[in-house]
Amino acid sequence: MKSFPVSFLAETLKIRKSNVFWLSILFFVFVSAMMGLLMFIQIHPEISGKFGIVGTKASIMRFGEPGWINYTAFLNQAIAAIGAVGYGFVASWIFGREFSDKTIKDILALPVSRSYIILTKFTATVIWCIILSIIFFATSIGFGRLAGIPGWSGQIILKFAKTYTEVSLLSILLCTPVAFLASYGRGYLLPFAFIILTLMLANFSGLVGLGPYFPWAIPGILSTPPTEDMKLNTASYFILILTSVSGYFATLAFWRFADHK
């Protein structure tokens, strides 16, 4: 097991020294700032014209009465959407960069078990995604306070934190199939196409009533108030976990047995 700490340290150094890590943080902060700005314009509709297209968008998008209840509901839906893209991007970068940078042979030549390499990369992926989730949560609350959203309540925030954590964790679990496709496709193109496809299918599955059984639609359903025809059940969580576990072992099998010439 001594190989794991060494491998993990090397992986974290690569991430920390990469511009991609800091750019991902900036992206999540930017999105949370936009969430706060939209709510600020909702509270002060008279200034919407001063913000150009952003103000027009905010005037069109109505989230009910501007308050912390609607704002936190909006944030839960937002993390389900940007989590699917952002967390998927993280997984595709961590696994796909070894192929695009042509360092895969160097890594596999090291005296470290390939199982440890995969475990290290997934551990780094989860930690990176958790950091992004925490940053989005904290900055969204901060920008909401700056926007002067009425109706602040500790109880509302606690309820929001619970749902937000669940949605974030479920989204993170769905990174494993992306990691497999980044490995199988030996780069970024295939996983990026897959992320876009799953977003489209998630919306379509909701329209036909199959959302609770399509893994990539489940975080989005959890982020919204349940309805009679769109409610998660035990099978929903089982399907999502099965998808995550399958993605992990598919990635492990590819790295262990595929020809890496």
PyMOL commands that set and color helices and strands:
alter all, ss='L'
color gray80, all
select helices_A, chain A and resi 3-16+19-43+45-60+68-100+104-108+114-146+154-173+175-184+189-207+211-213+215-222+234-257
alter helices_A, ss='H'
color red, helices_A
deselect
rebuild
show_as cartoon
